[in-house]
Amino acid sequence: MCGITGFWTERPAGADAAAAAVRMMAERLRHRGPDDDGTWTTDDGAVAFGHRRLSIVDLSAAGHQPMRSRSGRYEVVLNGEIYNHALLRAELGGGPWRGHSDTETMLAGFERWGIEGTLRKLVGMFAIALWDREQQRLTLARDRFGEKPLYIARLPGAMLFASELKAFDAWPGFAPAVNRG
């Protein structure tokens, strides 16, 4: 049970401020992943990811997240497990692989098959946030059954996401409101 969190904002305050904000959000998810934690931001701080890791598939440091694709195009955080990652890795071939993580396999898939093509191939329970540097696009996705939680808060000029709602409480000025529509 890992935890992911992050945001996109149209009024970035810089990478340092973004890193501090997402670190506080991820700290609220500490109980979801005692094995490791990590953060990542775009250079301007407009997008930030936080991750709390519970090591399941790859217990080594090679499974650290957020994780960057081999080409550097994609950055991802994953909560969950990709059950068919060994089959996908065999289909992808190539290498060398940094480790044995399903996250690394998924990233290689994004580079080979694109985002939608890879998501169609994934079998498992997952929630992900993916940043495409080339397209400057944030993608949030879950498995077909929505087994892993992924909450989203839309605010004026920003969007937050997290595995648990409590991560949003760390966002400056966040005031929860339920959308009943």
C-alpha positions as CSV (number, residue, x, y, z in Angstrom):
1,M,0.0,0.0,0.0
2,C,2.0,3.0,-1.3
3,G,0.8,6.5,-1.3
4,I,1.0,9.1,-4.1
5,T,0.2,12.8,-4.0
6,G,0.9,15.9,-6.0
7,F,-0.4,18.9,-7.8
8,W,-0.5,21.0,-10.9
9,T,-0.8,24.8,-10.5
10,E,-1.0,27.6,-13.0
11,R,0.7,30.0,-10.6
12,P,4.0,28.2,-9.7
13,A,6.2,29.6,-6.9
14,G,9.3,27.8,-8.0
15,A,10.7,24.3,-7.6
16,D,11.8,24.8,-4.0
17,A,8.3,25.9,-2.8
18,A,6.7,23.1,-4.8
19,A,9.1,20.5,-3.3
20,A,8.2,21.8,0.2
21,A,4.5,21.7,-0.5
22,V,4.5,18.2,-1.9
23,R,6.8,17.0,0.8
24,M,4.2,18.1,3.4
25,M,1.4,16.4,1.4
26,A,3.4,13.2,1.2
27,E,4.1,13.3,4.9
28,R,0.4,13.0,5.6
29,L,0.6,9.6,3.8
30,R,3.6,8.3,5.8
31,H,1.6,5.3,7.2
32,R,1.1,4.1,3.6
33,G,4.8,3.6,2.9
34,P,7.4,3.2,5.6
35,D,10.2,1.9,3.3
36,D,11.0,5.0,1.2
37,D,9.8,8.4,0.2
38,G,10.5,10.8,-2.7
39,T,9.5,14.0,-4.4
40,W,9.9,15.5,-7.8
41,T,9.0,18.8,-9.4
42,T,9.2,20.5,-12.7
43,D,11.9,23.2,-12.9
44,D,9.3,25.9,-12.5
45,G,7.3,24.1,-9.8
46,A,4.1,24.0,-11.7
47,V,3.8,20.2,-11.3
48,A,5.0,18.1,-8.3
49,F,4.8,14.5,-7.3
50,G,5.2,12.9,-3.9
51,H,5.5,9.2,-3.1
52,R,5.5,7.0,0.1
53,R,6.8,3.5,-0.7
54,L,5.9,0.1,0.6
55,S,8.3,-2.2,-1.2
56,I,6.6,-5.2,-2.8
57,V,7.9,-6.1,-6.2
58,D,11.5,-4.6,-6.2
59,L,12.9,-4.2,-2.6
60,S,16.0,-2.4,-3.9
61,A,16.7,1.3,-4.2
62,A,16.1,0.8,-8.0
63,G,12.4,0.9,-7.2
64,H,12.6,4.4,-5.7
65,Q,9.8,6.8,-6.9
66,P,9.0,9.2,-8.4
67,M,10.7,7.4,-11.3
68,R,11.9,8.8,-14.6
69,S,11.8,6.9,-17.9
70,R,15.0,5.9,-19.6
71,S,14.7,8.7,-22.2
72,G,13.8,11.3,-19.5
73,R,10.4,12.0,-21.2
74,Y,8.2,10.7,-18.4
75,E,8.1,11.0,-14.7
76,V,5.7,8.7,-12.7
77,V,4.4,7.8,-9.3
78,L,2.6,4.5,-8.9
79,N,0.4,3.2,-6.1
80,G,-0.4,-0.5,-6.7
81,E,1.0,-3.5,-8.5
82,I,1.1,-4.4,-12.2
83,Y,0.5,-8.2,-12.2
84,N,1.6,-8.8,-15.8
85,H,4.8,-6.7,-15.6
86,A,7.0,-9.7,-16.2
87,L,5.1,-10.5,-19.4
88,L,5.2,-6.9,-20.5
89,R,9.0,-6.7,-19.8
90,A,9.5,-9.8,-21.9
91,E,7.5,-8.2,-24.7
92,L,9.5,-5.0,-24.4
93,G,12.8,-6.8,-24.5
94,G,15.8,-4.6,-24.5
95,G,17.4,-3.3,-21.4
96,P,19.5,-2.9,-19.4
97,W,16.9,-2.6,-16.6
98,R,17.8,-0.7,-13.5
99,G,16.0,-3.2,-11.3
100,H,12.9,-5.4,-11.2
101,S,10.1,-2.9,-10.5
102,D,6.8,-2.9,-12.2
103,T,7.1,0.9,-12.3
104,E,10.1,0.7,-14.5
105,T,8.4,-1.7,-16.8
106,M,5.4,0.6,-17.1
107,L,7.6,3.5,-17.9
108,A,9.3,1.5,-20.7
109,G,5.8,0.7,-22.0
110,F,4.9,4.4,-22.1
111,E,8.0,5.0,-24.2
112,R,7.2,2.2,-26.6
113,W,3.4,2.0,-26.8
114,G,2.4,5.5,-25.7
115,I,0.2,6.3,-22.7
116,E,-3.1,4.9,-23.9
117,G,-1.5,1.9,-25.5
118,T,0.3,1.0,-22.3
119,L,-2.7,1.6,-20.0
120,R,-4.7,-0.9,-22.2
121,K,-2.0,-3.5,-21.6
122,L,-1.7,-3.2,-17.8
123,V,-3.3,-5.8,-15.7
124,G,-3.3,-5.0,-12.0
125,M,-4.5,-2.7,-9.3
126,F,-3.0,0.8,-9.6
127,A,-3.3,4.5,-9.5
128,I,-0.7,6.6,-11.3
129,A,0.3,10.2,-12.0
130,L,2.4,10.6,-15.1
131,W,4.1,13.8,-16.4
132,D,5.0,13.9,-20.1
133,R,7.8,16.5,-20.5
134,E,7.4,16.5,-24.3
135,Q,3.7,17.2,-24.3
136,Q,3.7,19.2,-21.0
137,R,0.7,17.0,-19.9
138,L,-0.3,15.5,-16.6
139,T,-2.2,12.2,-16.8
140,L,-3.9,10.6,-13.8
141,A,-5.2,7.0,-14.3
142,R,-6.5,4.1,-12.3
143,D,-7.1,0.4,-13.0
144,R,-10.3,-0.5,-14.7
145,F,-12.0,-1.4,-11.4
146,G,-10.8,1.6,-9.5
147,E,-9.3,-0.6,-6.7
148,K,-6.6,1.9,-5.8
149,P,-7.9,5.2,-4.6
150,L,-7.1,8.5,-6.4
151,Y,-8.8,11.6,-5.0
152,I,-8.8,14.8,-6.9
153,A,-9.4,18.4,-5.7
154,R,-10.0,21.2,-8.2
155,L,-9.2,24.6,-6.8
156,P,-8.9,28.0,-8.5
157,G,-5.7,27.8,-10.5
158,A,-4.7,24.4,-9.1
159,M,-5.5,20.7,-9.1
160,L,-4.4,18.3,-6.3
161,F,-4.4,14.5,-6.2
162,A,-3.7,11.9,-3.6
163,S,-4.3,8.4,-2.4
164,E,-6.0,9.8,0.7
165,L,-7.9,13.0,1.2
166,K,-5.8,13.9,4.3
167,A,-2.9,14.9,2.0
168,F,-5.0,17.9,0.8
169,D,-5.0,19.4,4.3
170,A,-1.3,20.2,3.8
171,W,-2.1,22.5,0.8
172,P,-2.0,26.2,1.9
173,G,-5.6,27.5,2.3
174,F,-7.3,24.2,1.4
175,A,-10.9,24.2,2.5
176,P,-12.7,20.9,1.8
177,A,-16.1,21.1,0.0
178,V,-18.1,18.2,-1.3
179,N,-19.3,18.4,-5.0
180,R,-22.8,16.9,-4.8
181,G,-23.4,17.4,-8.5
